[in-house]
Amino acid sequence: MFSSVRSFVLAAGIAALLLTACGAPSQPAAGTQPPELRLGYYANLTHAPALVGVHDGYFQHELGGVALKANVFNAGPDAVTALLSNSIDATYVGPNPAINAFIQSHGEAIRIVSGATSGGAELVVNDSIHSRADLKGKTLSSPQLGNTQDIALRWWLKQQGYDVNAQGGGEVKIVPQDNASTLTAFEAGRIDGAWEPEPWATRLVLEGKGHVLVDERSLWPGGQFTTVMLAVRTDFLKRYPTTVAHLLAGQLEAIDFMQQSPTQAQKDANAQITSITGKALRDATIAAAWPNMTFTMDPIAASLKTSADHAFQLGLLKDENLDGIYSIAILNDVLVAAGRPTVVAS
């Protein structure tokens, strides 16, 4: 099914994309590919399309002679810093770090080329908290200041009437820290809860004996919102659209496999996490977390605008103009080649 992707894309969207780049210096001919593609992702289950794509070789198979060089990050701000500094070419990332990178570069540096995951984020709290009213004076964590879950936590608290600020103070104290430290702090009673992505939210429940106060899906229309997307440096996208098409074809294959064989996909994602962290997740953790996520090529673009508005109103984003952040022509070419419905960027 996917063997037609290369020829289809070259005949359709690639030529049009290259025409838009006319005038840029040293544009390679259509079909030219780089020696390697440096791809970023996290050892989180929300990044399962990347975990499976790397582990099972879907990316490398489609990339052919282009070597895949994987880079692992803890949270989005670190990943987009690497993207902006030309340390990587593409990365799986959450909405708010991608938005920040786009705004900071005045709309020049990155483009979102695909979705990857919807859902998979919850606010987990200890037994002293049973409602929003119990949060006053408590300490909560998020993975990193300005990352997707951090914005979601701060916005939700604001909607509940709590005063929070970027310094972590206010009626509810927020302590951004890496996911592993959050679990340790929660188990030790140093924090009262955290807004975390999977598998960390489920680990807080199963290992930390917490419970879910807010499933973020309940806050979005239809329960669908973009959690992880694929972002590419704009200059790489213009120079090597064929390579991006192959990467997207590999992601589509990975997601198809994940949907058709979820049990094996969970094992493969866990194997990749183990190779990164040196420690496997419990089978029960993955089994409990997996249904909380939807893996999709659709970027669910409408939710991105909402995330940007939230970050802007919280004072963590200077501008909310996202015109041009999406470039999904290649994605739609790949989807058409595979006989799938196209997606929209609005």
C-alpha positions as CSV (number, residue, x, y, z in Angstrom):
1,M,0.0,0.0,0.0
2,F,2.8,2.4,0.9
3,S,5.1,1.6,-2.0
4,S,3.1,4.1,-4.1
5,V,3.7,7.0,-1.7
6,R,7.1,8.1,-3.1
7,S,6.0,8.3,-6.7
8,F,2.6,9.9,-5.9
9,V,4.1,12.6,-3.7
10,L,6.8,13.4,-6.2
11,A,4.2,13.7,-8.9
12,A,1.8,15.8,-6.9
13,G,2.5,18.0,-3.8
14,I,6.3,18.1,-4.0
15,A,6.5,20.1,-7.2
16,A,4.1,22.6,-5.9
17,L,6.0,22.9,-2.6
18,L,9.3,23.5,-4.3
19,L,7.8,26.2,-6.5
20,T,6.8,28.1,-3.3
21,A,10.5,28.0,-2.3
22,C,11.8,29.6,-5.5
23,G,14.3,32.3,-4.7
24,A,15.7,30.4,-1.8
25,P,19.5,29.8,-2.2
26,S,20.7,26.4,-3.3
27,Q,17.4,24.6,-3.6
28,P,18.0,21.0,-4.3
29,A,16.1,19.2,-7.1
30,A,12.9,17.4,-6.4
31,G,13.6,14.0,-4.8
32,T,17.0,15.1,-3.4
33,Q,17.4,13.7,0.1
34,P,19.8,14.5,3.0
35,P,22.2,11.9,4.4
36,E,20.3,11.7,7.7
37,L,17.1,12.9,9.4
38,R,17.5,13.9,13.0
39,L,14.2,13.2,14.8
40,G,13.2,14.2,18.3
41,Y,10.6,12.5,20.5
42,Y,10.0,11.7,24.2
43,A,10.0,8.4,26.1
44,N,6.3,9.0,26.9
45,L,3.4,6.8,25.8
46,T,1.8,9.9,24.2
47,H,4.7,9.6,21.8
48,A,3.8,6.0,20.9
49,P,3.7,6.7,17.2
50,A,7.4,7.7,17.4
51,L,8.3,4.9,19.8
52,V,6.8,2.3,17.5
53,G,7.9,4.0,14.4
54,V,11.5,3.9,15.6
55,H,11.5,0.5,17.3
56,D,9.7,-1.4,14.5
57,G,11.6,0.3,11.7
58,Y,8.7,1.9,10.0
59,F,10.5,5.2,9.7
60,Q,13.8,3.8,8.5
61,H,12.0,1.5,6.0
62,E,10.3,4.5,4.4
63,L,13.4,6.8,4.6
64,G,15.4,4.2,2.7
65,G,19.0,5.5,2.3
66,V,18.4,8.4,4.7
67,A,19.8,7.5,8.1
68,L,17.4,8.1,11.0
69,K,19.1,9.6,14.0
70,A,16.8,9.7,17.0
71,N,17.1,12.2,19.8
72,V,15.1,11.8,23.1
73,F,13.8,14.8,25.1
74,N,12.0,15.2,28.4
75,A,9.6,17.9,27.4
76,G,8.6,20.2,24.6
77,P,10.7,23.4,25.3
78,D,13.9,21.3,25.2
79,A,12.8,19.8,21.9
80,V,12.0,23.1,20.2
81,T,15.2,24.6,21.4
82,A,17.0,21.9,19.6
83,L,14.8,22.5,16.5
84,L,15.5,26.2,16.6
85,S,19.2,25.7,17.0
86,N,19.4,23.3,14.0
87,S,20.4,20.4,16.3
88,I,17.5,18.4,14.9
89,D,15.3,18.5,11.8
90,A,12.0,17.3,13.1
91,T,10.4,16.5,16.4
92,Y,7.3,15.2,18.0
93,V,6.1,17.9,20.3
94,G,3.1,19.2,22.2
95,P,1.1,22.2,21.0
96,N,2.4,25.0,23.3
97,P,6.1,24.5,22.7
98,A,5.4,24.4,18.9
99,I,3.4,27.6,19.2
100,N,6.2,29.2,21.2
101,A,8.8,28.2,18.6
102,F,6.6,29.6,15.8
103,I,6.0,32.9,17.6
104,Q,9.6,33.4,18.7
105,S,10.8,32.9,15.2
106,H,8.2,35.3,13.8
107,G,6.5,32.5,12.0
108,E,9.6,31.5,10.1
109,A,11.4,28.5,11.8
110,I,8.9,25.6,12.0
111,R,5.9,24.1,10.4
112,I,3.5,21.5,11.8
113,V,3.1,18.7,9.2
114,S,1.0,16.2,11.0
115,G,-0.8,15.2,14.1
116,A,0.2,12.1,16.1
117,T,-1.8,11.8,19.4
118,S,-5.0,13.1,21.0
119,G,-5.7,12.8,24.7
120,G,-3.5,11.1,27.3
121,A,-3.2,13.8,29.9
122,E,-4.8,14.0,33.4
123,L,-4.6,15.8,36.7
124,V,-3.9,13.1,39.3
125,V,-4.1,14.1,43.0
126,N,-3.7,12.4,46.4
127,D,-6.5,11.4,48.8
128,S,-6.7,14.8,50.5
129,I,-8.2,16.2,47.3
130,H,-11.7,15.3,46.1
131,S,-12.8,18.5,44.4
132,R,-11.5,21.7,43.0
133,A,-12.3,23.4,46.3
134,D,-9.7,21.2,48.0
135,L,-6.8,22.5,45.9
136,K,-6.3,25.8,47.7
137,G,-2.9,25.9,49.4
138,K,-1.8,22.7,47.6
139,T,1.3,22.0,45.5
140,L,1.0,20.6,42.0
141,S,3.5,19.8,39.3
142,S,3.8,19.9,35.5
143,P,6.5,18.6,33.3
144,Q,8.1,22.0,32.4
145,L,7.1,25.7,32.5
146,G,5.3,26.5,29.3
147,N,4.9,22.9,28.1
148,T,1.5,21.6,27.0
149,Q,0.4,20.1,30.3
150,D,1.7,23.1,32.2
151,I,-0.5,25.5,30.2
152,A,-3.5,23.1,30.6
153,L,-3.0,23.0,34.4
154,R,-2.6,26.8,34.8
155,W,-5.6,27.5,32.5
156,W,-7.8,25.0,34.3
157,L,-6.9,26.5,37.7
158,K,-7.6,30.0,36.4
159,Q,-11.1,28.8,35.2
160,Q,-11.7,27.4,38.7
161,G,-11.0,30.9,40.2
162,Y,-7.5,30.3,41.5
163,D,-4.7,32.9,41.3
164,V,-1.6,31.4,39.7
165,N,1.5,33.0,38.2
166,A,4.5,32.0,36.1
167,Q,6.7,32.0,39.1
168,G,4.8,29.1,40.6
169,G,3.1,31.1,43.4
170,G,-0.5,31.9,44.1
171,E,-3.3,30.1,45.8
172,V,-2.1,26.9,44.2
173,K,1.7,26.4,44.0
174,I,3.0,24.9,40.8
175,V,6.4,23.2,40.6
176,P,7.5,22.3,37.1
177,Q,9.8,19.3,37.2
178,D,10.7,16.3,35.0
179,N,8.2,13.4,35.0
180,A,10.3,10.9,37.0
181,S,10.9,13.5,39.8
182,T,7.2,14.2,39.9
183,L,6.4,10.6,40.6
184,T,9.0,10.4,43.3
185,A,7.8,13.6,44.9
186,F,4.2,12.5,44.7
187,E,5.0,9.1,46.4
188,A,6.9,11.0,49.1
189,G,4.1,13.4,49.7
190,R,6.1,16.5,48.7
191,I,3.5,17.4,46.1
192,D,-0.2,16.9,46.1
193,G,-0.8,16.2,42.5
194,A,0.3,16.7,38.9
195,W,-1.0,17.3,35.4
196,E,0.9,14.7,33.5
197,P,1.0,12.9,30.1
198,E,0.8,9.2,29.8
199,P,2.3,6.9,31.1
200,W,3.1,9.2,34.0
201,A,-0.5,10.0,34.9
202,T,-1.3,6.3,35.1
203,R,1.8,5.7,37.1
204,L,0.7,8.3,39.6
205,V,-2.5,6.4,40.0
206,L,-1.1,2.9,40.1
207,E,2.2,3.5,41.9
208,G,1.5,6.7,43.7
209,K,-2.0,5.6,44.9
210,G,-3.5,8.8,43.5
211,H,-6.8,9.3,41.6
212,V,-7.8,11.3,38.5
213,L,-9.4,14.6,39.3
214,V,-9.5,15.9,35.7
215,D,-9.3,13.9,32.5
216,E,-8.3,16.6,30.0
217,R,-10.5,15.0,27.3
218,S,-13.5,16.1,29.3
219,L,-12.5,19.7,28.6
220,W,-12.5,19.5,24.8
221,P,-15.4,19.2,22.3
222,G,-15.8,15.5,21.4
223,G,-12.9,14.7,23.8
224,Q,-10.4,15.4,21.0
225,F,-7.5,17.7,21.3
226,T,-4.0,17.6,20.0
227,T,-1.5,16.3,22.5
228,V,1.5,15.5,20.2
229,M,2.2,16.7,16.7
230,L,5.1,16.4,14.2
231,A,6.9,19.7,13.6
232,V,9.7,20.2,11.1
233,R,12.2,23.0,10.5
234,T,10.9,25.1,7.7
235,D,14.2,25.2,5.8
236,F,14.4,21.3,6.0
237,L,10.8,21.0,4.8
238,K,11.6,23.3,1.8
239,R,14.8,21.5,0.9
240,Y,13.7,17.9,1.5
241,P,10.0,17.6,1.1
242,T,10.4,14.0,-0.2
243,T,12.2,13.0,3.0
244,V,9.3,14.5,5.0
245,A,6.8,12.6,2.9
246,H,8.7,9.3,3.7
247,L,8.7,10.2,7.4
248,L,5.0,10.7,7.3
249,A,4.4,7.5,5.4
250,G,6.3,5.7,8.1
251,Q,4.2,7.3,10.8
252,L,1.0,6.3,9.0
253,E,2.3,2.7,8.9
254,A,3.1,2.8,12.6
255,I,-0.3,4.2,13.5
256,D,-2.1,1.6,11.4
257,F,-0.1,-1.2,13.1
258,M,-0.9,0.3,16.5
259,Q,-4.6,0.4,15.7
260,Q,-4.7,-3.1,14.2
261,S,-2.4,-4.8,16.8
262,P,-2.7,-2.8,20.0
263,T,-1.3,-5.5,22.3
264,Q,1.8,-6.0,20.3
265,A,2.1,-2.2,19.8
266,Q,2.1,-1.7,23.5
267,K,4.9,-4.3,23.9
268,D,7.0,-2.6,21.1
269,A,6.4,0.9,22.6
270,N,7.5,-0.5,26.0
271,A,10.6,-2.1,24.4
272,Q,11.6,1.3,23.0
273,I,11.0,3.0,26.3
274,T,13.2,0.4,28.0
275,S,16.0,0.9,25.5
276,I,15.9,4.7,26.3
277,T,15.4,4.6,30.1
278,G,16.8,1.3,31.0
279,K,13.6,0.4,32.8
280,A,10.5,-1.2,31.3
281,L,7.0,0.0,32.2
282,R,4.7,-2.5,33.9
283,D,2.3,-4.2,31.6
284,A,-0.6,-3.0,33.8
285,T,0.5,0.6,33.4
286,I,0.6,0.4,29.6
287,A,-2.7,-1.4,29.4
288,A,-4.4,1.2,31.6
289,A,-2.9,4.2,29.9
290,W,-3.4,3.1,26.2
291,P,-7.2,3.6,26.0
292,N,-6.7,7.2,27.2
293,M,-5.1,8.1,23.9
294,T,-6.1,8.3,20.3
295,F,-3.4,8.0,17.7
296,T,-4.1,10.0,14.5
297,M,-2.5,11.8,11.6
298,D,-5.1,14.6,12.0
299,P,-3.4,17.6,13.7
300,I,-6.8,18.6,15.2
301,A,-5.9,22.2,14.2
302,A,-8.8,23.9,16.0
303,S,-7.5,22.8,19.4
304,L,-4.1,24.4,18.6
305,K,-5.7,27.9,18.3
306,T,-7.4,27.4,21.6
307,S,-4.2,26.3,23.3
308,A,-2.4,29.4,21.9
309,D,-5.2,31.6,23.3
310,H,-4.9,30.0,26.7
311,A,-1.1,30.5,26.8
312,F,-1.6,34.1,25.6
313,Q,-4.1,34.9,28.3
314,L,-1.8,33.4,31.0
315,G,1.0,35.7,29.9
316,L,3.2,32.8,28.7
317,L,2.9,33.7,25.0
318,K,3.6,37.1,23.5
319,D,1.4,36.7,20.4
320,E,-1.3,34.2,19.3
321,N,-1.2,34.7,15.5
322,L,-0.6,31.2,14.1
323,D,-1.2,32.0,10.4
324,G,1.1,29.7,8.4
325,I,2.0,27.3,11.3
326,Y,0.6,24.4,9.4
327,S,2.0,22.8,6.2
328,I,-0.2,19.7,5.5
329,A,0.0,19.5,1.7
330,I,2.5,16.6,1.9
331,L,0.5,14.9,4.6
332,N,-2.6,15.0,2.5
333,D,-0.7,13.6,-0.5
334,V,0.5,10.7,1.7
335,L,-3.1,10.1,2.9
336,V,-4.5,10.2,-0.6
337,A,-1.8,7.8,-1.8
338,A,-2.8,5.4,1.0
339,G,-6.5,5.8,0.2
340,R,-7.3,7.8,3.3
341,P,-9.4,10.9,3.9
342,T,-7.5,14.2,3.9
343,V,-7.3,16.5,6.9
344,V,-7.7,20.3,7.3
345,A,-5.5,22.9,9.0
346,S,-8.3,25.1,10.3
